[in-house]
Each structure stands twice: as C-alpha cells, then as structure tokens.
Amino acid sequence: MKLSEKIIRIALVALILLSLVLTYAIWLSPTSKTADVNTSKQAVKNDQNYTKATDAFLPIRGVWHVAEGIFQTSSENLLATTQARLTEGTYGQLHEVAQNEAESKKYYHLDNGVELNYEGSFSLAEYVKVFDMPVSLSSLKEAEKIDFSQIQVDFSKKKLRFLNYSKGLVYEATISADFTSLTTVFQKNQGRYLAMSDDDPGVPRVLRTKDRVRLKKYSYILTTQSYSLFRNAFFQNPEQAKGEEASGTRSFVSGHEELMMDEQKRLVTFAGELPTDLTKESSYSQSFNYVSRLGTAVGNLRYFDHHDGQINYRIFVEGYPVFSHSSKGKMSVKIEPASNTTSPQVEIETSMDTVQVPIPSDEEVELPSTLEVENNLAAVGIDLSKVQNYIIGYIWQDIDGVNKLVALTPEWFVKYENVWYPADQLMQGNLETGAN
C-alpha cells in the first residue's frame, strides 16, 4: 500500500470519529436538554412573541390623491411603509386651525397628497409615541385628550394635519420632507389599490369604490387556544391563579381577578383590577397591555374602534377586518375608572377560537361597488343619513359538518347608528343583531 493511500485512510477514519464526537455533543450534551416545566404552576413569558404596538395601532386604510386619480389600499405592508416614511420628515409646531365643522370643511378635500385613516378615533399623543413621530405637541392645550381619525399629508401646501370629523377639529404643522418616497409607494404597487370616487357621496367624507371589487375567499384551519395562554396574558401573577373545572367551563381566580372560559360558547371573559403601573396610561396603552401579551397566538389583532369606553381589536386578514355573529375574531377591553371604593377595573371578552393557517384557494367573490350598496339600501327604505361608514371585511362562518375549518368570505359591512351590519342583512331590514 502506498504511503499516500495510508494517509488518506487515516484522515477518513479521523473525520468519521470527529463526526461521531460532534453528534454526541449536539444530541446528548446538557445544553440540548429541555427542562421539565409544570405549566399549571408556571407562567410562560416570551417577550419575543409579544405583539408590537406599531402593528396593532397601524391605520387601516391609506388613500393616495395623485394626478391619476384617487386610490385606496388596505395592505398592511404598504401602510407600514408609508407610516415609516412619515417619521423621516421634519415638522413644525402642531397647532389648531379649525374648531368646528364649518371651519374644518375646507380641509376635507385633498388635491395632492396622502391620507391615513382609522376606523375609530385614536389618541394624538399615543400616535406620536407609538410611531416615534418627530412632531411637537407642546403648543397644544391638554394634548393627551386630543383624538383624531384621519392623517393628511398635503404635498401641495407641505402640511401635516390631524382631523377629527365628529368634533370638527383640525390640527396642522408644516412639513419638510421628500414626498417622492410617498408617491413611489403608489407608483410601484398600483395593482394593490382600488380606484375611488368622492363625487357627491351619500355619506359625507366617505370615499366610494368606482368599480366592483374582487377579493379572495379563504378557508382557515380553526385553532382553539389553551387556557394557559389567556391565564398568562391576563393575570398580574398567573402562577398564583387557582383553577377549577365545572360542566363545560373552566375558571381561574387570583385575588380580585377572575378568568372564565365557556367551552360551549367558546367565550373567554376576564375581570380584575388594572395593574398600578398602568393607571396613568391612556386607555389605548392600558388595553394594549393585554393584547400584546397574547402575541400572535390569536391572530393578527389590530385596533379597530371604541364605543362607550370599550376598545375593540379585530383579527385582520389581508388588511381587512374579520366580523362574526359571536365573539370570534374580536377582542374587547373595557376600562372602568377608579371610584371611591375601587381601583380601576378591566373587563375583557374574546374567543377561545382563532384562525392562523390558511388553506390555499383560487376562489374569488365579486362585491358590488359602494354606490350599488348605497342604492340598494335606499331602495329598501334604509335612511342613509343614519349610515356612518362602509367597510369591506371578512365574515367568519363555521363550515357545517366540517370540524376545525372556517370559511372567511368578503362582504360589505355598514355602520348604521353605531352598529356594524352585513350589508345584505341590513337590506333585509334585520336590525336585531349586528356583526360583532
């Protein structure tokens, strides 16, 4: 045997031995072993899975007023990109320029610029904090009490505005920025926008789709979350919560906090005292404390609206909110202020069920234009003066006979006297129950 062949064989044997040693080190070393955890006694905390405020409080619609026309998108990616561009600008002092509806009307129409819209009004101070906007609020009185529903970036006049339609208030600041980055967001993604019209809208200040809208229909695998997720997210000291089981229900109690899970209704309710470190925060920060700790386990929860002290978060699919005829797809948080005998109280309602894994499908649904919806409502005698808004959303439908599968179908939803209804239901005159 030649010397070179002996050297090669020795080298091969050495490599094989090294491979075995490394395999042992990887699979059998103490660092690879997982410690036993008693999940009934220990709360699991993982900051990396917490929901980000910049995701939960992102505006839900963006509207571009450009030379080609008016175009709207609900794409979370495009909205996040646009919001990020706004933080790169330089702004002057924000000050009030309109105090009533008569004064604010001149700001309703934007010739050249971008709008970002919320469904429910949002706190100005919270927006500046969450998105780290370089805007000074020092010249405004009680800035922490100011809320708005629309942001305007006026390219022609180089102004940034915050509008509160319900109160007729407008706040404005000068802006120094390169607007090219904002127009580029539209120019490079025109296929992801809907053409809009604001000609004589039936509902003031609400844009209408020019044409019919085609959207995908989705099927999702239903996921039922474990009790430990909600216990760990809602209790101040989850490891101290004592659990009990009864027929169809599971409950946990710790001090003045109580969590109830109704397995028949798939309903989760929680009641307790607000943590002391949150008492001076806004209601948005207070409610988000509970949303963030659920992480992404319950789906893409985003702020939607608020009513009578209750802040509502909804699961969003492809940029559109999910509605149902139960608590599914939604999380509501209500904060009761402190009284002479009690500290601030929190009440939460959500569902055990959520959707996370989509089943691919090419099936599409064609929705009528907004004008068609308006005309159909008027034809059946609906008072359009009581309609406050229109939005496209997905309706949650459990599929009969198919366990663990949910159909999400796009529909028009109408906000009528502060209640959301599927447009078809409203046309039938059924006002007994709205869409949750």
C-alpha positions as CSV (number, residue, x, y, z in Angstrom):
1,M,0.0,0.0,0.0
2,K,1.3,3.4,-1.0
3,L,2.1,6.0,1.7
4,S,-0.4,8.4,0.2
5,E,-3.2,5.8,0.5
6,K,-2.4,5.2,4.1
7,I,-2.6,8.9,4.8
8,I,-6.0,9.2,3.1
9,R,-7.4,6.2,5.1
10,I,-6.1,7.7,8.4
11,A,-7.7,11.0,7.5
12,L,-11.0,9.4,6.7
13,V,-11.1,7.5,10.0
14,A,-10.2,10.7,11.9
15,L,-13.1,12.6,10.1
16,I,-15.6,9.8,11.0
17,L,-14.5,9.8,14.6
18,L,-14.8,13.6,14.7
19,S,-18.3,13.3,13.2
20,L,-19.4,10.9,16.0
21,V,-18.0,13.1,18.7
22,L,-19.8,16.2,17.3
23,T,-23.1,14.2,17.0
24,Y,-22.8,13.1,20.6
25,A,-22.1,16.7,21.7
26,I,-25.1,18.1,19.9
27,W,-27.7,15.5,20.9
28,L,-26.6,14.3,24.3
29,S,-24.9,17.3,25.9
30,P,-26.8,19.0,28.8
31,T,-27.3,22.2,26.8
32,S,-29.6,20.5,24.4
33,K,-31.9,19.0,27.0
34,T,-35.2,20.7,27.8
35,A,-36.0,21.2,31.5
36,D,-39.3,19.8,32.7
37,V,-41.9,22.6,33.2
38,N,-45.1,22.3,35.1
39,T,-47.3,24.6,33.0
40,S,-50.1,24.5,35.6
41,K,-47.9,26.3,38.1
42,Q,-45.5,28.4,36.0
43,A,-46.4,31.3,33.8
44,V,-44.7,31.3,30.4
45,K,-43.3,34.6,29.3
46,N,-41.8,35.2,25.9
47,D,-41.2,38.9,25.1
48,Q,-40.1,37.9,21.5
49,N,-43.7,36.8,20.8
50,Y,-45.3,40.0,22.1
51,T,-47.4,42.0,19.6
52,K,-45.8,45.3,18.6
53,A,-47.7,48.5,19.1
54,T,-46.7,49.7,15.7
55,D,-48.6,46.7,14.2
56,A,-51.6,46.9,16.5
57,F,-52.2,50.6,16.0
58,L,-51.4,50.9,12.3
59,P,-54.0,52.9,10.4
60,I,-56.4,50.6,8.5
61,R,-56.7,52.5,5.2
62,G,-54.4,54.7,3.0
63,V,-55.7,56.9,0.3
64,W,-53.5,58.5,-2.4
65,H,-54.7,61.6,-4.2
66,V,-52.5,61.8,-7.2
67,A,-52.6,63.0,-10.8
68,E,-54.1,59.7,-12.0
69,G,-57.0,59.9,-9.6
70,I,-57.9,58.7,-6.1
71,F,-56.7,55.2,-5.0
72,Q,-57.1,53.3,-1.7
73,T,-55.2,50.4,-0.2
74,S,-55.7,48.3,2.9
75,S,-52.3,46.5,2.5
76,E,-50.6,46.4,5.9
77,N,-47.2,46.3,4.2
78,L,-47.9,49.4,2.2
79,L,-49.4,51.2,5.2
80,A,-46.4,50.3,7.4
81,T,-44.0,51.5,4.7
82,T,-45.9,54.8,4.4
83,Q,-46.0,55.3,8.1
84,A,-42.3,54.7,8.3
85,R,-41.7,57.4,5.6
86,L,-43.6,59.9,7.7
87,T,-41.1,59.5,10.6
88,E,-38.4,60.7,8.3
89,G,-39.9,64.2,7.9
90,T,-39.1,67.4,9.8
91,Y,-42.2,69.1,11.3
92,G,-43.0,72.4,12.8
93,Q,-45.2,73.0,15.8
94,L,-48.6,71.4,15.7
95,H,-51.4,73.9,16.2
96,E,-55.2,74.0,15.9
97,V,-56.6,75.5,12.7
98,A,-60.3,74.6,12.9
99,Q,-62.6,74.4,15.9
100,N,-66.0,73.4,14.3
101,E,-67.5,71.7,11.3
102,A,-67.9,75.0,9.3
103,E,-64.1,75.7,9.7
104,S,-63.0,72.2,9.1
105,K,-64.9,71.6,5.8
106,K,-62.2,73.3,3.7
107,Y,-59.8,70.6,4.8
108,Y,-62.0,67.7,3.8
109,H,-60.8,67.7,0.2
110,L,-57.2,66.9,-0.6
111,D,-55.9,67.6,-4.2
112,N,-52.4,66.2,-3.9
113,G,-51.3,64.0,-1.1
114,V,-51.9,61.0,1.1
115,E,-54.4,60.2,3.8
116,L,-54.2,57.6,6.5
117,N,-57.4,56.6,8.2
118,Y,-58.5,54.9,11.4
119,E,-62.0,53.5,11.8
120,G,-62.4,54.6,15.4
121,S,-60.7,57.8,16.6
122,F,-57.2,57.5,18.0
123,S,-55.2,59.4,20.6
124,L,-52.9,62.0,19.1
125,A,-50.4,61.7,21.9
126,E,-50.5,57.9,21.7
127,Y,-49.9,58.0,17.9
128,V,-46.9,60.3,18.3
129,K,-45.5,58.0,21.0
130,V,-46.2,54.6,19.3
131,F,-44.7,55.6,15.9
132,D,-42.0,57.8,17.3
133,M,-43.2,60.8,15.2
134,P,-40.9,63.9,15.4
135,V,-43.9,66.1,16.0
136,S,-44.1,68.5,18.9
137,L,-47.4,68.8,20.9
138,S,-46.1,71.4,23.3
139,S,-48.2,74.2,21.9
140,L,-51.5,72.3,22.3
141,K,-53.5,72.5,25.5
142,E,-54.3,69.1,27.0
143,A,-52.7,67.4,24.1
144,E,-53.2,64.0,25.8
145,K,-57.0,64.4,25.4
146,I,-56.9,65.1,21.7
147,D,-58.0,62.4,19.3
148,F,-58.4,62.2,15.5
149,S,-59.5,59.7,12.8
150,Q,-57.5,60.9,9.8
151,I,-54.0,62.0,9.0
152,Q,-53.4,64.1,5.9
153,V,-50.1,64.8,4.2
154,D,-50.7,67.7,1.8
155,F,-48.0,67.7,-0.8
156,S,-49.0,71.0,-2.4
157,K,-49.1,73.0,0.8
158,K,-46.5,71.0,2.6
159,K,-48.7,70.4,5.7
160,L,-49.3,67.6,8.1
161,R,-52.8,67.5,9.5
162,F,-54.8,65.5,12.0
163,L,-58.6,65.7,11.5
164,N,-61.4,64.9,14.0
165,Y,-64.6,64.9,11.9
166,S,-67.0,64.3,14.7
167,K,-65.8,67.4,16.6
168,G,-64.9,69.5,13.6
169,L,-61.3,69.9,14.8
170,V,-58.2,70.1,12.6
171,Y,-54.5,70.3,13.8
172,E,-51.8,71.3,11.4
173,A,-48.0,71.5,11.2
174,T,-45.6,72.4,8.5
175,I,-43.6,69.6,7.0
176,S,-40.2,69.4,5.3
177,A,-39.8,66.1,3.5
178,D,-39.1,64.4,0.2
179,F,-42.6,63.4,-0.9
180,T,-41.2,61.3,-3.7
181,S,-40.9,58.3,-1.3
182,L,-44.6,58.5,-0.6
183,T,-45.7,58.8,-4.3
184,T,-43.3,55.9,-5.1
185,V,-45.2,53.6,-2.7
186,F,-48.2,54.1,-5.0
187,Q,-46.4,54.0,-8.3
188,K,-44.7,50.7,-7.7
189,N,-47.8,49.0,-6.3
190,Q,-50.7,50.2,-8.4
191,G,-52.2,46.7,-8.7
192,R,-52.8,46.7,-4.9
193,Y,-55.0,49.8,-4.9
194,L,-58.7,50.3,-5.5
195,A,-59.9,53.2,-7.7
196,M,-62.1,55.5,-5.6
197,S,-64.6,58.3,-6.2
198,D,-65.7,61.1,-3.9
199,D,-68.3,62.6,-6.3
200,D,-71.4,63.5,-4.3
201,P,-71.1,60.7,-1.7
202,G,-74.3,59.6,0.0
203,V,-72.3,59.6,3.3
204,P,-70.2,62.8,3.7
205,R,-66.4,62.4,3.6
206,V,-66.7,58.7,2.8
207,L,-65.0,57.7,-0.5
208,R,-66.7,55.1,-2.7
209,T,-65.2,52.4,-4.9
210,K,-65.6,53.2,-8.5
211,D,-66.0,49.7,-9.7
212,R,-66.9,46.3,-8.3
213,V,-64.3,44.6,-6.1
214,R,-62.9,41.1,-6.5
215,L,-61.4,39.5,-3.4
216,K,-60.3,36.0,-2.5
217,K,-62.4,33.7,-0.3
218,Y,-60.4,32.0,2.4
219,S,-60.6,28.8,4.3
220,Y,-58.7,28.6,7.6
221,I,-57.9,25.8,10.0
222,L,-59.6,26.5,13.3
223,T,-57.3,26.7,16.3
224,T,-58.5,26.5,19.9
225,Q,-56.1,28.2,22.3
226,S,-55.3,26.7,25.6
227,Y,-56.4,28.2,28.9
228,S,-52.7,28.8,29.8
229,L,-52.4,31.4,27.1
230,F,-55.2,33.6,28.5
231,R,-54.2,33.0,32.1
232,N,-50.6,34.0,31.5
233,A,-51.6,37.1,29.4
234,F,-54.3,38.5,31.7
235,F,-53.4,37.8,35.3
236,Q,-50.9,40.0,37.1
237,N,-49.5,37.0,38.9
238,P,-50.6,34.0,36.7
239,E,-48.6,31.5,38.8
240,Q,-50.9,32.2,41.7
241,A,-54.2,31.7,39.8
242,K,-56.2,28.7,41.1
243,G,-58.1,26.7,38.5
244,E,-61.4,24.9,38.8
245,E,-63.4,22.9,36.3
246,A,-67.2,22.5,36.1
247,S,-69.5,21.2,33.4
248,G,-68.4,22.9,30.2
249,T,-66.5,25.7,31.9
250,R,-63.1,26.3,33.3
251,S,-62.3,29.2,35.7
252,F,-59.2,30.7,37.4
253,V,-59.2,33.1,40.4
254,S,-56.4,35.1,41.9
255,G,-57.3,37.8,44.4
256,H,-59.7,40.2,42.7
257,E,-59.0,38.7,39.2
258,E,-61.2,36.0,37.6
259,L,-60.9,34.3,34.2
260,M,-63.9,32.3,32.9
261,M,-63.8,30.0,29.8
262,D,-67.1,28.8,28.4
263,E,-66.3,25.8,26.2
264,Q,-69.8,25.7,24.6
265,K,-69.9,29.3,23.6
266,R,-66.1,29.3,23.0
267,L,-66.1,32.5,25.1
268,V,-63.3,33.9,27.3
269,T,-64.1,36.6,29.8
270,F,-61.8,38.2,32.4
271,A,-62.4,40.8,35.1
272,G,-59.9,42.3,37.5
273,E,-58.0,45.3,38.7
274,L,-55.9,47.3,36.4
275,P,-52.2,47.0,37.3
276,T,-51.0,50.0,39.2
277,D,-48.2,50.8,36.7
278,L,-50.9,51.3,34.0
279,T,-53.2,53.6,35.9
280,K,-51.7,56.8,34.5
281,E,-51.5,55.5,30.9
282,S,-54.1,56.1,28.2
283,S,-56.9,53.6,27.7
284,Y,-55.1,52.5,24.5
285,S,-51.9,51.6,26.3
286,Q,-53.9,50.0,29.1
287,S,-55.9,47.8,26.7
288,F,-52.8,47.0,24.5
289,N,-51.1,45.6,27.6
290,Y,-53.4,42.6,27.4
291,V,-53.4,42.4,23.6
292,S,-49.6,42.4,23.4
293,R,-49.2,39.6,25.8
294,L,-51.3,37.3,23.7
295,G,-48.7,37.8,21.0
296,T,-49.6,36.3,17.6
297,A,-51.2,33.2,19.0
298,V,-54.7,34.6,18.5
299,G,-54.1,36.0,15.0
300,N,-53.3,39.5,13.7
301,L,-55.1,41.6,16.3
302,R,-55.3,45.3,15.4
303,Y,-57.1,48.3,16.9
304,F,-60.5,48.8,15.2
305,D,-62.7,51.2,17.1
306,H,-64.1,52.1,20.5
307,H,-67.5,52.8,21.9
308,D,-68.8,53.6,25.4
309,G,-65.3,53.1,27.0
310,Q,-64.8,49.8,25.2
311,I,-61.9,49.4,22.9
312,N,-62.2,46.8,20.2
313,Y,-59.4,44.9,18.5
314,R,-60.1,42.7,15.5
315,I,-58.2,40.0,13.6
316,F,-57.3,41.3,10.2
317,V,-56.9,39.1,7.1
318,E,-55.1,40.5,4.1
319,G,-55.7,44.0,5.5
320,Y,-59.4,43.6,6.1
321,P,-61.1,43.2,9.5
322,V,-62.9,40.0,10.5
323,F,-66.6,40.1,11.7
324,S,-68.7,37.4,13.2
325,H,-72.1,36.9,14.9
326,S,-70.3,35.9,18.1
327,S,-67.1,36.9,19.9
328,K,-64.9,35.2,17.2
329,G,-62.3,37.3,15.5
330,K,-62.5,40.1,18.1
331,M,-61.1,41.1,21.5
332,S,-62.9,43.9,23.5
333,V,-61.3,45.6,26.5
334,K,-63.2,47.9,28.8
335,I,-61.5,50.0,31.5
336,E,-63.7,51.3,34.3
337,P,-62.1,54.3,36.1
338,A,-61.4,54.2,39.8
339,S,-64.2,55.1,42.3
340,N,-64.2,56.0,46.0
341,T,-64.2,52.3,46.9
342,T,-62.4,50.6,44.0
343,S,-59.3,50.9,41.9
344,P,-59.6,51.0,38.1
345,Q,-61.2,47.8,36.7
346,V,-60.7,45.9,33.5
347,E,-63.1,43.7,31.6
348,I,-62.0,41.6,28.6
349,E,-64.1,39.5,26.2
350,T,-62.7,37.4,23.4
351,S,-62.9,33.9,21.9
352,M,-61.1,30.6,22.5
353,D,-61.1,30.1,18.8
354,T,-58.9,31.7,16.2
355,V,-57.6,31.2,12.6
356,Q,-54.0,31.0,11.8
357,V,-53.3,28.5,9.0
358,P,-54.9,29.4,5.6
359,I,-55.8,26.7,3.1
360,P,-54.9,27.9,-0.4
361,S,-57.8,28.6,-2.8
362,D,-58.3,30.5,-6.0
363,E,-62.0,31.1,-5.4
364,E,-62.9,34.8,-5.6
365,V,-66.0,36.8,-4.6
366,E,-67.2,39.8,-6.6
367,L,-68.5,42.6,-4.4
368,P,-70.7,45.4,-5.7
369,S,-69.4,49.0,-5.7
370,T,-70.1,51.3,-2.8
371,L,-72.6,53.2,-5.0
372,E,-74.5,49.9,-5.7
373,V,-74.6,49.2,-1.9
374,E,-76.0,52.7,-1.3
375,N,-78.6,52.4,-4.0
376,N,-79.7,49.0,-2.7
377,L,-80.1,50.3,0.8
378,A,-82.0,53.3,-0.3
379,A,-84.3,51.1,-2.4
380,V,-85.4,49.1,0.7
381,G,-86.0,52.3,2.7
382,I,-82.8,52.5,4.8
383,D,-82.3,56.1,5.9
384,L,-78.8,56.9,4.5
385,S,-78.5,59.8,6.9
386,K,-78.0,57.2,9.7
387,V,-75.3,55.4,7.8
388,Q,-71.9,56.4,9.2
389,N,-69.5,54.3,7.2
390,Y,-68.9,51.4,4.8
391,I,-66.1,48.9,5.0
392,I,-65.1,45.6,3.4
393,G,-64.5,42.8,5.8
394,Y,-64.5,39.1,6.1
395,I,-67.4,37.3,7.8
396,W,-66.4,34.3,10.0
397,Q,-68.5,31.2,9.1
398,D,-68.1,27.8,10.7
399,I,-68.5,25.2,8.0
400,D,-71.3,22.8,8.8
401,G,-70.2,19.2,9.0
402,V,-66.5,20.1,8.7
403,N,-64.8,20.2,12.1
404,K,-61.9,22.6,12.6
405,L,-62.5,24.5,9.4
406,V,-63.6,28.2,9.0
407,A,-64.7,30.0,5.9
408,L,-63.8,33.7,5.6
409,T,-65.9,35.4,2.9
410,P,-65.5,39.0,1.9
411,E,-68.6,41.2,2.4
412,W,-69.6,44.9,2.6
413,F,-70.4,46.0,6.2
414,V,-72.4,49.1,7.1
415,K,-72.1,51.1,10.2
416,Y,-75.7,52.1,11.0
417,E,-76.5,54.0,14.2
418,N,-73.2,52.9,15.8
419,V,-73.7,49.2,15.0
420,W,-72.0,47.2,12.2
421,Y,-74.2,45.1,10.0
422,P,-73.5,43.0,6.9
423,A,-75.0,45.0,4.0
424,D,-77.2,42.1,2.9
425,Q,-78.7,41.8,6.4
426,L,-79.4,45.5,6.6
427,M,-81.1,45.3,3.2
428,Q,-83.5,42.7,4.7
429,G,-84.4,45.0,7.5
430,N,-82.9,42.8,10.1
431,L,-81.6,45.1,12.9
432,E,-81.9,42.7,15.8
433,T,-78.3,41.7,15.9
434,G,-75.3,43.3,14.3
435,A,-71.9,41.8,13.4
436,N,-69.5,41.6,16.3
